[in-house]
Amino acid sequence: MIVDSFHYTCEGGREINEDSFLCSTDRGVYVVADGLGGHSDGEKASLAAVDYFDKNCFGGYTGESVSQLLEGANAEVLKMGDGGKSTVAAGFLEKGRFLYANAGDSRIYYFRDNKIIAQSKDHSVCQASVDMGLIRPEDIRGNEDRSRLLKVLGGEEKLNIKIHYPPIRVQNGDAFLICSDGFWDYVYEAEMEADLLKSDCAEVWAKHMLKRHILRAQNKGDNYTVICGMIHLDEDDIFEEIPDPSPGEGRTRLPEARGSRRRLFVELAVLAVILVILLVIAFR
């Protein structure tokens, strides 16, 4: 398995870039952390979070270990004792599986056939409004409550995040994008998909999106960071099977593959039997 990755970070219209990131293809770990503006030492908080992942990620990723990594990063930020806070979005790629987790509104997107099939869920007042049906997902951008976050590193002693995303079995040609809110606020999901479709490598994909960002934000917005990855499998890549994920929390859309086909075959078989019975009755 080969991962073609590219990363970029910029201060945008701010004097200090409070975003930090880790892009380690050899270890399969990709992290973006966004220090919170308006809080003391946001830059140090995001850097402490990323540094914790860098020192503690060496494979063996599971849903439980990923949750522990987030709790560890939270403890590391709290240990600073200066009130600094940060969001985080992290992806882990190992043995044909992609796992991801987040706290705050930095995001992870996963693509198959140039379409988003999975997306992390913000921990924010806006997302809560979406969950309650008060606003649409697309209304989050520009909403007056955009900056009101419910979970961040350094906010509480324990994160206690309830949303756990099922692992994704990677396929050849899959892609992922991990970014801070300063990026996705100006690059829309349909544009991410369109730019992926016309790109043959992660760098080209990222540059298409960054061009949109610059034209729309005019470098007057927040710090922004993006990590892009494209996954290429060799013919001899054989990975351990994992069960199809059961429906869980989070805005995650995964193909139902085998389960859907099996139900379809059963339904067609039942319809065929009914049709035969009706034909026998009709021609008696």
Rosetta blueprint (number, residue, H / E / L):
1 M L
2 I E
3 V E
4 D E
5 S E
6 F E
7 H E
8 Y E
9 T E
10 C E
11 E L
12 G L
13 G L
14 R L
15 E L
16 I L
17 N L
18 E L
19 D E
20 S E
21 F E
22 L E
23 C E
24 S E
25 T L
26 D L
27 R L
28 G L
29 V E
30 Y E
31 V E
32 V E
33 A E
34 D E
35 G E
36 L L
37 G L
38 G L
39 H L
40 S L
41 D L
42 G H
43 E H
44 K H
45 A H
46 S H
47 L H
48 A H
49 A H
50 V H
51 D H
52 Y H
53 F H
54 D H
55 K H
56 N H
57 C L
58 F L
59 G L
60 G L
61 Y L
62 T L
63 G H
64 E H
65 S H
66 V H
67 S H
68 Q H
69 L H
70 L H
71 E H
72 G H
73 A H
74 N H
75 A H
76 E H
77 V H
78 L H
79 K H
80 M L
81 G L
82 D L
83 G L
84 G L
85 K L
86 S E
87 T E
88 V E
89 A E
90 A E
91 G E
92 F E
93 L E
94 E E
95 K L
96 G L
97 R E
98 F E
99 L E
100 Y E
101 A E
102 N E
103 A E
104 G L
105 D L
106 S L
107 R E
108 I E
109 Y E
110 Y E
111 F E
112 R E
113 D L
114 N L
115 K E
116 I E
117 I E
118 A E
119 Q E
120 S L
121 K L
122 D L
123 H L
124 S E
125 V H
126 C H
127 Q H
128 A H
129 S H
130 V H
131 D H
132 M L
133 G L
134 L L
135 I L
136 R L
137 P H
138 E H
139 D H
140 I L
141 R L
142 G L
143 N L
144 E L
145 D L
146 R L
147 S L
148 R L
149 L E
150 L L
151 K L
152 V L
153 L E
154 G L
155 G L
156 E L
157 E L
158 K L
159 L L
160 N L
161 I L
162 K L
163 I L
164 H L
165 Y L
166 P L
167 P L
168 I E
169 R E
170 V L
171 Q L
172 N L
173 G L
174 D L
175 A E
176 F E
177 L E
178 I E
179 C E
180 S L
181 D H
182 G H
183 F H
184 W H
185 D L
186 Y L
187 V L
188 Y L
189 E H
190 A H
191 E H
192 M H
193 E H
194 A H
195 D H
196 L H
197 L H
198 K L
199 S L
200 D L
201 C L
202 A H
203 E H
204 V H
205 W H
206 A H
207 K H
208 H H
209 M H
210 L H
211 K H
212 R H
213 H H
214 I H
215 L H
216 R H
217 A H
218 Q L
219 N L
220 K L
221 G L
222 D L
223 N L
224 Y E
225 T E
226 V E
227 I E
228 C E
229 G E
230 M E
231 I E
232 H E
233 L L
234 D L
235 E L
236 D L
237 D L
238 I L
239 F L
240 E L
241 E L
242 I L
243 P L
244 D L
245 P L
246 S L
247 P L
248 G L
249 E L
250 G L
251 R L
252 T E
253 R L
254 L L
255 P L
256 E L
257 A H
258 R H
259 G H
260 S H
261 R H
262 R H
263 R H
264 L H
265 F H
266 V H
267 E H
268 L H
269 A H
270 V H
271 L H
272 A H
273 V H
274 I H
275 L H
276 V H
277 I H
278 L H
279 L H
280 V H
281 I H
282 A H
283 F L
284 R L
